[in-house]
Amino acid sequence: MIEQLLLEALRQVSDPASGRDLPASGRIDSLGERDGVVHLAIRAARDEQDAMEAVRTQAEAALARVAGVRQATAILTAHRPARPAPSTPPPPPSPPAHAPIRTGTAPAAKAPLLAGVGAVIAVASGKGGVGKSTTAVNLAIGLQRLGLAVGLLDADIHGPSLPRMLGVTTKPEVRDGLMLPIEAWGLRTMSIGFLVEERTAMIWRGPMVMGALGQLMGEVDWGALDVLVVDMPPGTGDAQLTMAQKVSLAGAVIVSTPQDIALLDARRGVAMFEKTRVPVLGIVENMSHFTCPHCGTRTDLFGHGGARLEASLLGVPFLGEIPLLLEIRTSADAGTPVMAAAPDSPAGRAYAAVAERVRALLRFR
């Protein structure tokens, strides 16, 4: 009943391209309600975003007026073109009389994803809050400083952080149907955060997330790269499986803090990559220790050495320790990664050491 009421409300909103009401236009990607909170996703091509913004606002207002709705949120999705309004498809054309009918013919093979990339590295963690994205950014810059052509892909669709960490506010250009990576700090970068406003909530289901991730890999002109560093979302879910199945990963770097609860989740991350036959390049211990800048006293706030011990137990390399330093946080918030702003600082040297170890472990295609 509630779904019918929501659809009836959306029939008061018109699609400017077709002139039809929103449900009949075929633009509704998803519509859901739970406990009075409604989420609507509207398909819109990238060049329609400005025109469709008014439609999004009208749709939110129409849904909010439905009895029982406490909150309504509508977003525009551009992960695939808008589909035409429903109609009866024409019958397939008959083959010419002189042409033999072939059965069981395999379709033409698609070009492999990221074919121009020598090695794809996944930077992952079993849980959030351990500094995975900060490590991915500074690792990528560290590899670039070693003379490699490096790209950086933000695969965390629900929580993209690269735009803020890299200080990027521009949107990517499109040329010949492909998005062009944004150059930042010597890297070619791409993130869903470049395409949406910073405060936009990405309320997408799994298939939509996987579609967006596929576009960020296959519909971006990455060009020739030695390494593509992929900042994975936390956990062991759909995004990790998609990367493992669709891309030939050269390896995974697991980021953890030293305490037992973080190491427990890191262990799950290692197991997941091993099950998908992705080599684990090693474990990084982030926030390894804190040294007071005033008195010089060292404090192991989260313990110390847990990641090194875990790497030994799991039989994978230990890649290094990153100290808990104020400049790492402030540089990330300012959009100037510490490896770019202060590569010779204690933090910069720690990230550089990790990058050197990762470079030594890589096998390029």
ROGUPA-892869 format. One record per atom (N, C-alpha, C, O): residue in one letter; x, y, z. Coordinates in steps of 0.1 Angstrom, whole numbers, plus 2048, in hexadecimal, padded with zeros to 3 digits. Atoms other than C-alpha are relative to their C-alpha. Example, Ala and Ser with C-alpha at 12.3 -4.5 7.8 and 13.67 -1.06 7.14 Angstrom:
! ROGUPA-892869
A8097F4800 A87B7D384E A80980C800 A81380C807 S7F77F5800 S8897F5847 S7F880B808 S7FD816809 
END
This chain:
! ROGUPA-892869
M8087F4800 M800800800 M80980D800 M8068167F8 I7F87F4800 I81B819809 I8088027F3 I80980E7EF E7F97FE80D E82E8127E9 E7F78067F6 E7FB80E7EE Q8097FB809 Q80F8197D5 Q7FD80F802 Q7FC8177F9 L8027F27FC L80A83A7E8 L80C8087FB L80B8137F6 L7F47F9804 L82E8447E1 L8018017F1 L80480C7EC L8007FF80E L82B83C7BC L7F680A7FB L7F88117F2 E80A7F7804 E80B84F7BA E80580F802 E8028187FA A7FB7F37FE A81C86D7C9 A80A8047F6 A80B8107F1 L7F67FD80A L83986B7B0 L7FA8027F2 L8018077EA R8067FE80D R82086B793 R7FD80F7FF R7F98147F4 Q8027F2801 Q81C89079B Q80D8087FC Q80C8147F9 V7F37FA804 V840896791 V8037FC7F1 V8027F07EE S7FE80380E S84989876C S80E7FF7FC S817807802 D7F3801805 D86888D75A D80180A7F4 D7FA8097EA P7FF7F580B P8738AB744 P8047FA7F3 P8018007E8 A7FB80680C A88389472A A7F57F97F8 A7F37FC7EC S80B807807 S86587E722 S7F2806801 S7E98037FA G80E7FB7FD G848892730 G7F77F7808 G7EC7FB80B R8088097F8 R83C874743 R80280280F R80B809813 D7FE8007F1 D836871768 D80C7F7804 D8107EF7FC L7F38077FD L85486477B L7FF7F1800 L8087EB7FB P80080E801 P849840780 P7FF7FB7F1 P8057F17EE A80180580E A83F83D75B A80D8037F8 A80F7FD7ED S7F47FD807 S86084C750 S80B7F6800 S8147F67F8 G7F680A7FE G87482E75B G80D805807 G8177FE807 R7F47FB7F9 R88C84476F R8017FC80F R80C7FE815 I7FF8047F2 I884836791 I8097F3801 I8067E97FC D7F780B7FF D8A282079A D7FD7F880D D7FE7EC80C S8048077F4 S8978177BD S7F7809809 S7F9815809 L80A7F97F8 L87B8217D5 L7FE7F780C L7F97EC80B G8028087F4 G87A8157F9 G7FB80880C G7FE81480D E8057FA7F4 E86981D81A E8027F780C E7FF7EB80B R7FF8087F4 R87181283D R7FE80A80C R80581480D D8027F97F4 D86382085D D7FE80F7FD D802818805 G8037F2803 G85784084C G80B8077F8 G8098137F5 V7F57FA807 V87884783B V8007FA7F1 V8017EE7EF V80180480E V877846814 V80D8047F9 V81280F7FB H7F47FE808 H8958437FD H7FC7FE7F1 H7F67F37EE L80380080E L89184A7D8 L80D8027F8 L81480C7FB A7F57FE809 A8AC8467BD A7FA8027F2 A7F37FA7ED I8057FC80D I8A585779B I80C7FF7F6 I8168057F8 R7F680180A R8B984E77C R80180D7F9 R7F78137F5 A7FD7F3808 A8C986C76A A80E7FF7FB A8177FC802 A7F3800806 A8E586D752 A80880C805 A80381580A R7F77F67FA R90388275C R7FD80E7FA R7FD818801 D8037F3806 D8F989E743 D7F2805803 D7EE8107FF E80D7FC7FC E8D689F751 E7FF80480F E7F5808813 Q8007FE7F2 Q8E08A5775 Q7FA80E804 Q7F180E80D D8057F27FD D8D88CB775 D7F18007FE D7E9805806 A80E800803 A8B68C6765 A7F87F7809 A7ED7FB80D M8078097F7 M8AD8A977B M80080380E M7F97FD816 E8007FC7F2 E8B58BA79B E7F3805805 E7EF803810 A80E7FB7FD A8938CC79A A7F77F4802 A7EE7F480B V80880C7FF V8838AA795 V8027F980D V7F97F5814 R7FD8067F3 R89589C7B3 R7FA80780B R7F4801814 T8067F87F5 T88A8B87C9 T7F07FF800 T7EB7FD80B Q80F802801 Q8658B57BD Q7FC7F2805 Q7F27F180C A80380E7FC A86688F7C3 A8017FF80F A7F97F9816 E7FF8007F1 E8738947E7 E7F4806806 E7EE801810 A80C7F97FA A8578AD7EE A7F37F87FE A7EB7F7808 A80D808802 A83C8967DF A8007F4809 A7F57F180F L7FF80C7F7 L8488787F3 L7FE80580F L7F77FD817 A8027FB7F2 A84988D813 A7F2803804 A7EE803810 R80F7FD7FE R82489580F R7F87F4802 R7EC7F5806 V80780C7FF V81A871810 V7FE7FD80F V8077FE817 A8038037F2 A809867831 A8097F5805 A80A7EB7FF G7F780A7FA G820854848 G80F8027FD G8177FB803 V7F27FE804 V840861838 V80680A809 V80281680A R7FA7F77F8 R857871851 R80C8087F9 R80E8137FC Q7F47FA807 Q87587883A Q8017F97F2 Q7FF7ED7F1 A7FF80480E A87A875815 A80E8057FA A8108117FB T7F37FC806 T89C875803 T8007FA7F2 T7FE7EE7EF A7FE80480E A8A18747DD A80E8037FB A81380E7FF I7F37FD806 I8C28717CB I8007FD7F1 I7F77F67EC L7FE80380E L8CD8717A7 L80B7F67FE L8167F8804 T7F680A803 T8E085379A T8048007F2 T7FB8017E9 A7FC80080E A8F585377B A8097F57FD A8117F57F4 H7F780B803 H90583177C H7FC7F87F4 H8047EF7EF R80480680D R8F282775D R7F68097F9 R7EF810800 P80A7F7807 P8DD839742 P7F27FD804 P7EE7F2808 A80F8017FE A8B883F748 A7FA7F67F6 A7FD7F77EA R80680A809 R8A482273A R7F38077FA R7ED80F801 P80C7FB805 P88782A723 P7F47FB807 P7F47F280F A80C8047FA A86382872E A7FC7F27FB A7FF7EF7F0 P80380D804 P85580572E P7F87FF7F3 P7EF8077F1 S80780280D S8497F970C S8027F17FC S80B7EB801 T7FF80E805 T8447D86F9 T80C8007F7 T80C8077ED P7F4800809 P8667D06E9 P7FC7FA7F3 P7F57F07F3 P80280680D P8667C96C4 P8067F2800 P8107F0806 P7FA80D801 P86C7A56BA P80E8017FA P81080A7F2 P7F3800806 P89079D6B1 P7FF7FE7F1 P7F77F67ED P80180280E P89779F68C P8047F27FC P80D7EC802 S7FD80D805 S89877F679 S80D8007F8 S81080A7F2 P7F3801807 P8BA77466B P7FD7FF7F1 P7F37FA7ED P80280180E P8BE778646 P8007F17FC P8057E9802 A80280E804 A8B4759632 A80D7F97FD A80E7ED7FE H7F3807805 H8D8753626 H8097FE80C H8147F880B A7F78017F5 A8E7756649 A7FD7F4809 A7F17F380D P80380C7F7 P8EB73665E P7FD80580E P80380F812 I8037FD7F3 I8DC737680 I80A7FA809 I80C7ED809 R7F58067F8 R8F873369A R7FA7FF80E R7F3808813 T8058027F2 T8F17256BD T80D7FE808 T8177F9804 G7F58027F7 G9087266DB G80C8097FD G817806802 T7F47F7803 T91E7426CD T80380980C T7FA810810 A7FD7F77F5 A9307546E9 A80180E7FC A8058117F1 P7FF7F1803 P92D77A6EA P80F804800 P8187FE806 A7F27FB801 A94C78E6E2 A80580480E A7FD80A816 A7FA7FD7F3 A963791700 A80180F802 A8068167F9 K7FE7F27FD K9637B3711 K80E802804 K8157F9808 A7F37FD7FC A9837C5716 A8027FF80F A7F9803816 P7FF8017F1 P9917BD739 P80180D807 P806817801 L7FF7F47F9 L98D7D7753 L80E804804 L8167FB807 L7F37FB7FC L9AB7ED75A L80B7F97F9 L8167F67FF A7F7807808 A9BE7DD73E A80E8077FF A8188017FE G7F47F8801 G9D87F973E G80780280D G81180980E V7FA7FF7F2 V9E17F5763 V8097F4803 V8057E9801 G7F680B7FE GA007E176C G7FC7F880C G7FE7EC80C A8048067F3 A9F47D9790 A7F6807807 A7F6813808 V80A7FA7F8 V9D57DF7A3 V8017FB80F V8017EF811 I7FF8037F2 I9D87E17C9 I7F4804807 I7EF80F806 A80B7FC7F8 A9BB7E07E1 A80580380E A80C7FB814 V7FC7FD7F2 V9C07F2802 V7F37FF808 V7E9806806 A80C8047F9 A9A77E381A A8017FF80F A80D800814 S8008027F2 S99D7DF83E S7F47F8804 S7EA7F97FD G80C8077FC G9857C9851 G7F6809806 G7EA805807 K8097F77FA K9757E7862 K80480E7FD K80F8117F8 G7FE7F2802 G97280C85F G80880780B G809801816 G7FA7F97F6 G985826872 G80F7FD803 G81480280E V7F28037FD V9A8818870 V80A8077F7 V8168057F7 G7F77F8808 G9B6831857 G8037FA7F2 G80E7FD7ED K7FD80780D K9B381C837 K80180A7F5 K80A8097ED S8007F780B S9AB839820 S80C809800 S81380C7F6 T7F47F87FE T9C784E82E T80C7F87FB T8157FE7F5 T7F5809804 T9DF831829 T8007FE7F1 T80A7FF7EB A80180280F A9D282B805 A80680D7F9 A80D80B7EF V7FC7F4807 V9D88507FB V80F801801 V8168047F8 N7F17FE7FE N9FB85280A N8087F57FA N8137F77F6 L7F980B807 LA058307FD L8018037F1 L80B8017EB A8007FD80E A9FB83B7DA A80A80A7FD A8118097F3 I7F67F6802 IA0F85A7DD I80E7FB802 I8187FF7FB G7F38067FE GA2C8467EB G8057F87F4 G8117F97F1 L7FC80780C LA2C82F7CD L8038097F4 L80C8067EC Q7FD7F680A QA2A84D7B6 Q80E806801 Q8158097F8 R7F37FB7FE RA4985B7C6 R80B7F67FD R8177FA7FC L7F680A804 LA5B83B7BE L8017FF7F1 L8087F67EC G7FF7FF80F GA56843799 G7F67F87F9 G7F77F77EC L80A808807 LA3782F791 L7F480A7FC L7F2814803 A80D7F9804 AA1883C77E A7F57FA808 A7F27EE807 V8098067F7 V9FD838798 V7F28077FF V7F18137FD G80E7FC7FF G9D783B799 G7FB7FD80E G8007F4815 L8068027F3 L9C183D7B8 L7F18007FE L7EB80A7FA L80E801802 L99D8307B7 L7F97FE80E L7FD7F6816 D8078017F3 D9858367D4 D7F47F77FD D7EA7FB7F7 A80A80A802 A96F8177D4 A7F580080B A7EC7F880B D80A7FF7F5 D95C8217F4 D7F58097FB D7F58157FE I80B7F9806 I93C82B7E3 I7F780780A I7F3813808 H8087FA7F6 H929832803 H80780A808 H80081380E G7F97F77F8 G944845814 G80D8057F9 G8188037FF P7F47FB807 P95C8557FA P80780B808 P80181580C S7F87F67F9 S97886980B S80B8067F8 S81180F7FD L7F57FA808 L99186F7EF L7FF80F7FD L8098167FE P8017F2803 P9838917E5 P80580980B P80D812808 R7FC7F87F5 R98989F807 R80F7FE803 R816808805 M7F28037FD M9AB88E80D M8098067F5 M8158097F8 L7F77FB80B L9B88997EB L7FE80F7FD L8058157F5 G8037F2802 G9A98BC7EC G7FA8037F2 G7FD80D7ED V8057FE80D V9968B77CC V7F1804801 V7E97FD808 T80E7FB800 T9758CA7C5 T7FA8007F2 T7EF8037F1 T80580080E T9738C779F T7F97F37FD T7FC7E9803 K80680C805 K95E8AE78C K8077FB7F4 K80D8047EC P7F980680B P96D897772 P7FA8047F3 P7ED8057F2 E8057FD80E E96A89F74D E7FD7F27F9 E8027E87FD V80380C808 V95B886734 V8058027F2 V80280C7EC R7FB7FF80E R96D87F713 R7FE7F37F9 R8027E87FE D80280C808 D9628666F9 D7F97F5809 D7FC7E9808 G8088097F8 G94A856712 G8077FB80D G8027F2814 L7F88057F4 L96585172E L80380C809 L806817804 M7FC7F57F7 M96B86674D M80F800801 M8167F6800 L7F17FE7FF L98E874750 L80380180F L7FD809816 P7FC7FF7F2 P99F86E772 P80580E803 P80A8167FA I7FB7F37FB I9A788D786 I80E7FF805 I8117F680E E7F28007FB E9CC89478B E80180780D E7FD81280F A7FE7FA7F3 A9D589A7AF A80D7FA806 A80E7EE808 W7F48057F9 W9F78987C0 W8087F67F8 W80E7EC7FE G7F9809809 GA068867A2 G7F97F37FD G7FE7EA7F7 L80880C802 L9EA86C7A2 L7F58027F7 L7F080E7F5 R80D800807 R9CD86478B R7F67FB809 R7F77EF80D T80A8047F5 T9AF8627A2 T7F28007FB T7EE8087F2 M80F800803 M98A85A7A0 M7F97FB80C M7FD7F2814 S8088037F5 S96F8597BA S7F28037FD S7EF80D7F6 I80E7FC801 I9498597BB I7FE80D807 I7F4814803 G8017F37F9 G94F8777D2 G80280B7F7 G7FF8177FA F7FE7F580A F95A88B7B3 F7F38037F9 F7F280E7F3 L80C7FF808 L9378867A4 L7F4805808 L7EA809802 V80C7FC7F8 V92088E7C1 V80580A80B V81180B80E E7FD7F77F5 E91E8A87DC E8057F980C E8017EE80F E7FA8077F4 E9328A17FC E7F67FB80A E7F87F1810 R80A8037F6 R9138A0811 R7F57F67FB R7EC7F2803 T80A809806 T8FF8897FA T8027F2806 T80D7ED806 A7FF80D7FB A8F786880A A7FE7F67F5 A7F47F77ED M80180A80B M8FD84B7F2 M7F87F4805 M7FD7EA80A I80980A7FB I8DE8367FB I7FE7F67F5 I7F37F77EF W80080980B W8E581B7E2 W8007F1805 W8077EE80E R7FF80F7FD R8DF7F57E3 R80C7FA7F9 R8138017F2 G7F4807805 G8FA7DC7DB G8028007F1 G80C8047EC P7FE80080E P8F37D97B5 P80480E7FA P80C80F7F1 M7FD7F2804 M8F47FF7B1 M80F803803 M81680A7FC V7F27FD7FC V9158017C4 V8097F97F7 V8137FE7F3 M7F7808809 M9247E57AF M8008077F2 M80B8067EB G8017FA80D G9187F778F G80980D800 G81080F7F7 A7F77F47FF A92981879B A80E7FC800 A8178037FA L7F28047FF L9498067A4 L8057FB7F2 L8107FE7EE G7FC80580D G9497F5782 G80380C7F6 G80C80B7EE Q7FE7F5809 Q946817771 Q80D808804 Q81480C7FB L7F47F97FC L962826786 L80D7F97FB L8177FF7F9 M7F5808805 M97880A779 M8008007F0 M80A8027EA G80080380E G96C805755 G7FC80C7F8 G7FE80C7EC E8057F5808 E95E82774B E80980D803 E804818802 V7F77F57FE V97C83C755 V80D7FD7F8 V8127F27F7 D7F4801809 D99A84373E D80C800809 D81380B80A W7F48017F7 W9B5837756 W80D8017F9 W8178067FE G7F47FF808 G9CE83573A G80A7F5805 G8067EB80C A7F680A7FB A9EF822741 A80580480E A80A80F810 L7FC7FE7F3 L9F781E765 L8097F4805 L8077E9801 D7F980B7FA DA1180A778 D7F87FA80B D7F87EE80C V8078057F4 V9FC807797 V7F3808801 V7F28147FF L80D7F97FC L9D780F7A0 L7FE7FB80E L7FC7EF811 V8038037F2 V9D28117C5 V7F1802802 V7EB80D7FF V80F7FF7FE V9AD80A7CF V7FD80180F V8017F8816 D8047FF7F2 D9A08177F0 D7F37F9801 D7E87FF7FD M80C8087FE M9877FD7F9 M7F780480B M7FC80A815 P8087FD7F5 P96980280F P8037F680C P8097EB809 P7FD8097F5 P96C7F2832 P7F87F37FF P7ED7F37F9 G80880C800 G9617CE837 G8047F67F5 G80E7F87EF T7FD80B80A T95F7AF821 T7F37FE7F8 T7ED7F37F8 G80D801806 G9407B680C G8018007F1 G80A7FB7EB D80180180E D9357BA7E8 D80B8077F8 D8108027EE A7F67F9807 A94F7D47DE A80D7F77FF A8137F77F5 Q7F4808800 Q96C7BD7E8 Q7FE7F47F6 Q8077F17EF L80280C809 L95C79F7D6 L8008057F1 L8067FE7E9 T8007FB80D T9567B47B7 T80E8037FB T8127FF7EF M7F27FD804 M97B7C07B6 M8077F37FD M80E7F17F4 A7F980D801 A98779C7BB A7FC7F97F4 A8047F17EE Q80580880B Q97178E7A0 Q8028077F2 Q8048007E8 K8007F980D K9737A9785 K80E8057FC K8108087F1 V7F37FA803 V9977B5788 V80B7F6805 V8097F0810 S7F58087FC S9B87A278A S80880880A S81180F806 L7F97F87F6 L9C47B07AB L80E7FA802 L8107EE803 A7F28037FE A9EA7B07B0 A8027FD80F A80B7F6813 G7FF8037F1 G9E47AF7D6 G7F7809808 G7F2813803 A8087F77F7 A9D37BE7F4 A80980480C A8117FC811 V7F97FB7F4 V9E17D3810 V7F680280B V7EC809809 I8098007F5 I9CF7CF831 I80580A80A I81080A80F V7FD7F67F6 V9CE7ED849 V7F97FD80D V7ED7FA80D S8068027F3 S9C87E886E S80780880A S81280C809 T7FA7FB7F4 T9CE7F888F T8047F5809 T8007E9807 P7FA80B7F9 P9E07E48AA P7F77F9809 P7FA7ED80D Q8088067F6 Q9C37DC8C1 Q7F97F37FB Q7F77F27EF D80580D803 D9B47B98C2 D7F38017F7 D7F27F97EE I80D800807 I9917C38B5 I8028047F1 I7FB7FE7E9 A7FD7FD80D A9A07D3896 A8077F57F9 A8047F27ED L7F980B806 L9B77B6890 L7F77F47FC L7F97ED7F3 L80A80B803 L99979E891 L7FA8037F3 L7F87F97EB D8067FC80D D9897B1874 D80A7FF7F5 D8077FB7EA A7F680180A A9AA7B3862 A8027F17FC A8057EE7F0 R7FE80E803 R9AD78D864 R7F57FB7F7 R7F87F37EE R80B803809 R98B78A853 R8038057F2 R8007FF7E8 G7FC7FA80D G9987A1837 G80A7F77F9 G8097F57ED V7F6809806 V9B678B832 V7FA7F37FB V7FD7EF7F0 A80780C804 A9A076C831 A7F88027F3 A7F87F97EB M8087FE80B M98977B818 M8088017F3 M8047FB7E9 F7F87FF80C F9A47847FF F8077F37FD F8087F07F1 E7FA80D803 E9B4762803 E7F67F77FA E7FA7EF7F1 K80A809806 K9937517FB K7FD8047F1 K7FA7FC7E9 T8027FC80E T9907667DB T80E8007F8 T80E8057ED R7F3802807 R9B575D7D2 R80780E7FC R80D80F7F2 V7F97F3801 V9C17817D6 V80C800809 V80A7FE815 P7F48007F7 P9E57837E4 P7FF80B80A P7FB817806 V7FF7F67F6 V9E8796804 V80E805801 V8177FD805 L7F27FA800 LA067AD801 L80580280E L811802811 G7FC7FE7F3 GA067B3826 G7F7808809 G7EC80D804 I8087F97F6 I9F97C5845 I80780D804 I81380C807 V7FA7F47FB V9FF7E984F V7F980380E V7ED80280F E8057FC7F3 E9FC7F3874 E7FF80F800 E809816801 N8027F1800 N9EC816874 N7FE80480F N7F97FC817 M8017FB7F2 M9EB82C894 M8087F7809 M8037F4814 S7F880A7F9 SA078168A0 S80480580E S8057FD818 H7FC7FB7F3 HA1382D8BC H7FF80F7FF H7FE8157F4 F8017F27FF FA108518C7 F80C805809 F80E801814 T7F57FA7F8 TA2E8678D2 T7FC80E802 T7F98167F9 C8047F27FC CA258878E5 C80A80A7F9 C8168097FC P7F77F6806 PA338A58D1 P80680980A P810810806 H7FB7F77F6 HA398B88F1 H80B7F9809 H8157FF80C C7F78067F6 CA4A89F909 C8087F47FA C8117EF800 G7F980B807 GA548848F0 G7FD7F2806 G8037E8802 T80480D7FB TA43868904 T7F87F87F6 T7EE7FE7F0 R807809809 RA3784B8EF R7F57F9808 R7F77F3812 T80B8077FB TA1583C8F6 T7FA7F77F6 T7F77FC7EA D80680980A DA0681E8E5 D7F1800803 D7EC7F780A L80E7FE7FC L9E28298E6 L7F77F47FC L7EE7F1803 F80780C804 F9D580B8D3 F8077F3801 F8047E97FA G7F680B7FF G9F07F38DD G80A8027F5 G80B80C7EF H7F57FF80A HA0E7EC8C7 H8047F27FC H8057E9804 G7FA80C805 GA1B7D08B1 G7F67F57FD G7F97EA7F8 G80A80A803 G9FA7BE8AD G7FF7FC7F1 G7FD7F07EE A80080380F A9FA7C1887 A80C7F87FC A80B7EF7F3 R7F4808803 RA1E7B4885 R7FE7F2804 R8017E97FC L80280E7FB LA1579689A L7F57F97F7 L7F77ED7F4 E80A806808 E9F5790886 E8057FC7F2 E8027F17ED A7FA80480D AA08791865 A8097F4801 A8097EB7F8 S7F780B7FE SA21778873 S7F77F3801 S7FA7E97FC L80980B7FE LA0476187E L7F97FC7F3 L7F77F07F0 L80780280C L9F376485C L8097FC7F5 L8057F87EA G7F680380B GA1375F848 G80080A7F5 G8038067E9 V7FF7F680A VA11780836 V80A80B804 V80D80C810 P7F67F67FD PA2A79D834 P7FA80B80A P7EF80E809 F8037F47F8 FA2A7B984E F80680C7F9 F81280C7F7 L7FB7F5809 LA2C7D983A L80580D808 L80C815802 G7FB7F57F8 GA337F2856 G7F6806809 G7EA80380A E8077F97F6 EA27809872 E7FE80E7FC E8088157F7 I8037F1802 IA1682B86D I7FD80680E I7F3801814 P8037FA7F3 PA1784088D P7F4809800 P7EF80D7F5 L80C7F77FE L9F985489A L80680E802 L80B81180C L7FB7F3800 LA03877891 L7F580A7FB L7ED8077F3 L80A7F6803 L9EF897890 L8018057F1 L7F78077EB E7FE7FA80E E9FE8A286E E7FA7F67F6 E7F67FB7EB I80680980A I9F088385D I7F18047FF I7EC8047F4 R80E7FC800 R9CC88D867 R7FE80E7FA R7F68107F2 T8027F3805 T9D08B2860 T8038017F1 T7FC8097EA S7FD7FF80F S9E08AD83E S7F57FA7F8 S7F27FF7ED A80B807807 A9C4895834 A7F480A7FF A7EE80B7F5 D80C7F7800 D9A98AE83F D80280C7F7 D7F98127F2 A7FD7F4808 A9BB8CA82D A8017FD7F1 A8038067E8 G7FF80480E G9BC8B680C G80F8007FB G8118017EF T7F2801804 T9E28B480C T8077F4807 T80C7F6812 P7FB80C7F9 P9ED890814 P80E802805 P8178097FE V7F37FD7FA VA0B88F82A V80C7FB7F8 V8178017F8 M7F6805809 MA1F87B810 M80380B7F6 M80E80B7F0 A7FE7F580A AA1B8997F9 A80580D807 A80E813802 A7FC7F47F9 AA1E8B5812 A80D7FF808 A815809808 A7F48027F7 AA3A8A7829 A8057F27FF A8047EB808 P7FC80D802 PA4988881A P80C7FC809 P80F7F080C D7F48037F7 DA6888B831 D7FD80180F D806800817 S8048007F2 SA5488E851 S8007F2805 S8007E87FD P80180E7FB PA52870868 P7F47F87FA P7F57EC7F7 A80B807806 AA2F86885A A8037FD7F1 A8007F27ED G7FC80280E GA3C86C836 G8097F47FF G8087EC7F6 R7F680B800 RA5985583D R7FA7F2803 R7FD7E87FD A80780C7FD AA4283B84C A7F87FB7F4 A7F97EF7F1 Y80880480C YA2B83B82D Y80A7FC7F5 Y8077F27EE A7F780480B AA4983A816 A8067F2802 A8087EB7F8 A7FA80E7FD AA5781B827 A7F57F57FC A7F97EB7F7 V80B809804 VA3580A822 V7FF7FF7F1 V7FE7F47EB A80080080F AA358147FD A80B7F87FA A8097F17F0 E7F4808805 EA588067F8 E7FE7F1801 E8017EA7F8 R80280E7FE RA4E7E5806 R7F57FA7F7 R7F67EF7F1 V80B80480A VA2E7E37F1 V8067FF7F2 V8037F67EB R7FA80080D RA427EC7D2 R8087F47FE R8087EE7F3 A7F880C801 AA5A7D07D9 A7F87F37FE A7FD7E97F9 L80980C801 LA3D7B77DB L7F87FF7F4 L7F37F47F1 L80980080B LA2B7C17BC L8057F87F4 L8117F77F1 R7FD80780D RA2A7AC79C R7F78067F6 R7EA8057F7 F8087F980A FA1F7C077E F7FC7F67F4 F8037ED7F1 R80580880B RA0A7B2761 R8098037F4 R8077FD7E9 
END
